[in-house]
Amino acid sequence: MSTTSGKTRPILEADGGRRDPKKAAMSGWIGSALEYYDFALYSLAATLVFPAIFFPTENPTVAIIASLATYAVGYVSRPVGAVVLGAYGDRHGRKQVLVFAMLLMGFATFAVGLLPTYGQVGILAPALLVILRLIQGFAVAGELGGASAMIVEHSPDARRGFFASFSLQGTQVGSILATAVLLPLSALLPADQFQAWGWRVPFLLSAFVILAGYVIRRRVQEPPAYLAHSEQGKAKPRFPLVDLLRSYPWVLVRCVLMTFTNVIGMATLIFGVSYATQKGYGIGFSSSEFLWVTLVANIAAVATIPLFGGLSDKIGRRMLMVAGGIGGGLLAGGYLWAIEQKSLALVFVCIVVVQGIFFQMWNATFATFFQEQFPMRIRVTGFAVSQNLGLMIASFFPSVFTAVAPPGTANVPLVIGLTTFGICVVAALATLLSPDTRGKSLEDLEAHRADPESLTSHEAHEPGFARESERAGAPR
């Protein structure tokens, strides 16, 4: 079996199946780009247009808060989607859950473009908007877990990190596409036309891109290892979440804590925007200037993600994740200091370093690392639940930042910088307590979990590996 070859052509398995990492990576890239295009499109519209047409009120602040609350609802439904879609992906196949998640996301996004306004149907309009946002959050929860499992199980062991990084690159591309489609319309159309119909165009376009993604995903075959696992009659857990909580509770906890590294993005691209543009803080940057800052950060990430994904195959994922999290957490305060200095050029340099380089060391690598921590029978569930539960908790970090450093607070960069660094240290410790998977095939990792006696003396001393193996026992 060719498990260590670095070649990217389809690899013939012993059972006659084929692993095709290129096609799996392309499917993951396109699917993630399209799903996160839909998810990011909503967040932009929630700021630009939804307050006026779905939440009209004499107090514009209340309208904005209500609109952004519907954006946050998407994170509330993600853990539910992780449990349901994760179980679907583990029991019925990686391809099946990816196709379903894409169609569900496409339906919800297209439907947003058809919604009547508050002026037409009253309170029903925002109610329908909330329901569709819940569906979006539910659908996106299964995307990255299913896509990265598909890619990891198709890839040669020596290049798992490189190929799996493309699904993460796709998420960044999706955010760029949403910005590139919606904002020119808001700039070129008269305000009344943009609010009447212009904002609907990007949502309705999702019907065409989802169709293209569906065709591509239907052509990708299930990973041979997963098919062999099914054909051999190995029992699949009826309730993967129960299996996860019973057999791998500390792996789940560590992955949730590792997900807190997203605090770097929360501090820079969410709280940082408020700090730079809100009048209460007195910095004075415009929203359009920081739209470009966010765009540059995403473009830098697109360039660096495959580089760090490939590097993780050579030096190990744990080292990159710790270095990226600690480095990004340490420099987040420096980025806020650059904002305080009111130097846009310095802000651009800092956002590329913090978000485009250090954070992407972690972001490009975590999906592969998380997938390697769980056995095949609960791999999608383990990833989806840990990532989305961690993200739901992390989504409250900007509110915490605002509470500890409201307008008028002295030394905001220092206060938020130290808070961010502290959270990143916790995430780094969770990473260090997880077993390093460098140089191990998926088959070896699976065998070690089923038979702890097969561990070498070196592996037996890997933090967490032997303990989880002993607890897990044989696959159920």
Summary of the structure (lengths in Angstrom):
residues: 476
radius of gyration: 22.2
end to end distance: 25.1
largest distance: 70.1
contacts: 1809
relative contact order: 0.13
helix: 80%
strand: 1%
